[in-house]
Amino acid sequence: MPASVVDRVIMLGEQTRESRELAFSPQDYASKVSPADAQLAEYYERNAAAFSVPESARVEFLVLSNDAVAGQIKVSAEEARAYYEQNQARFATAEQRRASHILVKIKAAASQAEPKAARSRAQSMLPRLRENAGEPHPVTWIGPRGDAAANDRANTAPRKDQA
């Protein structure tokens, strides 16, 4: 403890003070006083400052600045690459494909009439595909142009490859 603090404590301990107490009870005087409303209003108007509290506000705020933070953080190119390598899944999006064809298998040695029949079959499939859009199917939604919405490769590739 500093010597100045010790000296101050000793000095305070050596002091003596005298005090007297006189207590006034408001109840003892309330019955003796009966002010009128006009007197109270007048007193309030003359002493309005004594009844007012200055406006105050406790404000706490935090200033966030990219420049201030950037000045404190140093990331090397190697650290950034290592972070990217460890978190590639966070920065990647699944491959998606948009299908706009209905593939119908036709034998290589097909007659002239078979492609026309296959086209008719494909056109008859389209309403069923639109009805079954919510079921597990490579076509999950028919877009405004009549094509399938984007699907990931895992959903479409095996069925497309089979066709």
C-alpha positions as CSV (number, residue, x, y, z in Angstrom):
1,M,0.0,0.0,0.0
2,P,1.4,3.4,-0.9
3,A,2.6,5.6,2.0
4,S,0.2,8.4,1.0
5,V,-2.7,6.1,1.6
6,V,-1.4,4.9,4.9
7,D,-0.9,8.5,6.0
8,R,-4.4,9.4,5.0
9,V,-5.9,6.5,6.9
10,I,-3.9,7.4,10.1
11,M,-5.0,11.0,9.8
12,L,-8.7,10.1,9.5
13,G,-8.4,7.7,12.5
14,E,-7.0,10.4,14.7
15,Q,-9.7,13.0,13.9
16,T,-12.7,13.5,16.3
17,R,-15.9,15.1,15.2
18,E,-19.0,16.2,17.1
19,S,-22.5,16.0,15.7
20,R,-26.0,16.5,16.9
21,E,-29.2,15.0,15.6
22,L,-32.6,16.6,15.7
23,A,-35.4,14.6,14.0
24,F,-38.6,16.1,12.7
25,S,-41.6,13.9,12.1
26,P,-43.9,15.1,9.3
27,Q,-46.9,13.6,11.0
28,D,-46.5,16.0,13.9
29,Y,-46.9,19.0,11.7
30,A,-49.3,17.7,9.0
31,S,-52.3,18.4,11.2
32,K,-51.2,22.0,11.9
33,V,-50.9,22.9,8.2
34,S,-53.7,23.0,5.7
35,P,-52.7,24.7,2.4
36,A,-55.2,25.5,-0.3
37,D,-54.8,24.1,-3.8
38,A,-54.1,27.7,-5.0
39,Q,-51.3,28.0,-2.5
40,L,-49.8,24.7,-3.6
41,A,-50.0,25.7,-7.2
42,E,-48.3,29.0,-6.5
43,Y,-45.5,27.4,-4.5
44,Y,-44.9,24.9,-7.3
45,E,-44.8,27.6,-9.9
46,R,-42.2,29.6,-7.9
47,N,-40.1,26.6,-7.2
48,A,-40.6,24.6,-10.4
49,A,-36.8,24.0,-10.8
50,A,-36.7,22.2,-7.4
51,F,-39.3,19.7,-8.8
52,S,-37.7,19.0,-12.1
53,V,-34.9,16.6,-12.9
54,P,-32.5,17.4,-15.7
55,E,-32.8,15.2,-18.7
56,S,-30.2,12.5,-18.8
57,A,-29.6,9.4,-20.8
58,R,-27.2,6.5,-20.2
59,V,-25.9,5.5,-23.6
60,E,-23.6,2.7,-24.5
61,F,-22.5,2.0,-28.0
62,L,-20.0,0.0,-29.9
63,V,-18.4,1.2,-33.1
64,L,-17.7,-1.6,-35.6
65,S,-15.3,-0.7,-38.2
66,N,-13.9,-3.0,-40.9
67,D,-10.8,-0.9,-41.2
68,A,-10.1,-1.2,-37.4
69,V,-10.5,-5.0,-37.4
70,A,-8.6,-5.4,-40.7
71,G,-5.7,-3.5,-39.2
72,Q,-5.5,-6.0,-36.3
73,I,-5.8,-9.2,-38.3
74,K,-3.1,-10.4,-40.6
75,V,-3.9,-13.5,-42.7
76,S,-1.3,-14.9,-45.0
77,A,-2.1,-16.4,-48.4
78,E,-1.0,-19.8,-47.0
79,E,-3.4,-19.5,-44.1
80,A,-6.3,-18.6,-46.3
81,R,-5.6,-21.5,-48.7
82,A,-5.3,-23.9,-45.7
83,Y,-8.6,-22.7,-44.3
84,Y,-10.3,-23.1,-47.8
85,E,-8.9,-26.6,-48.2
86,Q,-10.2,-27.6,-44.8
87,N,-13.7,-26.0,-45.4
88,Q,-14.3,-26.7,-49.1
89,A,-17.7,-28.1,-48.5
90,R,-18.9,-24.7,-47.1
91,F,-17.8,-22.9,-50.3
92,A,-19.2,-25.5,-52.8
93,T,-22.6,-25.8,-54.3
94,A,-24.0,-29.1,-55.7
95,E,-23.9,-29.5,-59.5
96,Q,-27.3,-28.9,-60.9
97,R,-28.8,-29.7,-64.3
98,R,-31.9,-28.6,-66.1
99,A,-33.7,-31.3,-68.1
100,S,-36.0,-30.2,-70.9
101,H,-36.3,-33.5,-72.8
102,I,-38.2,-36.7,-72.2
103,L,-35.9,-39.5,-73.4
104,V,-37.6,-42.6,-74.8
105,K,-35.4,-45.5,-75.8
106,I,-35.7,-46.6,-79.4
107,K,-33.8,-49.6,-80.9
108,A,-31.0,-48.8,-83.3
109,A,-32.7,-50.8,-86.0
110,A,-36.0,-49.1,-85.6
111,S,-38.5,-48.7,-88.4
112,Q,-39.7,-45.3,-89.7
113,A,-42.9,-45.4,-87.6
114,E,-41.2,-46.1,-84.3
115,P,-39.7,-42.6,-83.7
116,K,-43.2,-41.1,-84.3
117,A,-44.7,-43.6,-81.8
118,A,-41.9,-42.7,-79.3
119,R,-42.8,-39.0,-79.7
120,S,-46.5,-39.8,-79.0
121,R,-45.5,-41.8,-75.9
122,A,-43.3,-38.9,-74.6
123,Q,-46.1,-36.4,-75.1
124,S,-48.5,-38.6,-73.2
125,M,-45.9,-38.9,-70.4
126,L,-45.8,-35.1,-69.8
127,P,-49.1,-34.7,-68.0
128,R,-48.3,-37.6,-65.7
129,L,-44.9,-36.1,-65.0
130,R,-46.6,-32.8,-64.1
131,E,-49.0,-34.6,-61.8
132,N,-46.3,-36.6,-60.0
133,A,-44.0,-33.6,-59.6
134,G,-43.9,-34.0,-55.7
135,E,-43.0,-37.7,-55.8
136,P,-39.4,-39.0,-56.0
137,H,-38.8,-38.6,-59.7
138,P,-36.1,-37.0,-61.8
139,V,-38.6,-34.3,-62.7
140,T,-39.5,-32.6,-59.5
141,W,-41.1,-29.5,-60.9
142,I,-42.2,-28.4,-64.4
143,G,-41.1,-24.9,-65.1
144,P,-43.0,-22.2,-66.9
145,R,-41.4,-23.2,-70.2
146,G,-42.5,-26.8,-69.7
147,D,-39.0,-28.0,-68.7
148,A,-37.9,-29.6,-65.5
149,A,-36.5,-27.5,-62.7
150,A,-32.8,-27.7,-61.8
151,N,-31.9,-31.1,-60.2
152,D,-28.6,-32.2,-58.8
153,R,-26.6,-34.8,-60.7
154,A,-27.1,-37.5,-58.1
155,N,-30.9,-37.3,-58.8
156,T,-30.9,-37.1,-62.6
157,A,-27.7,-38.8,-63.9
158,P,-28.5,-42.4,-63.2
159,R,-32.0,-42.3,-64.8
160,K,-30.7,-40.2,-67.7
161,D,-27.8,-42.7,-68.2
162,Q,-30.3,-45.6,-68.1
163,A,-32.5,-44.0,-70.8
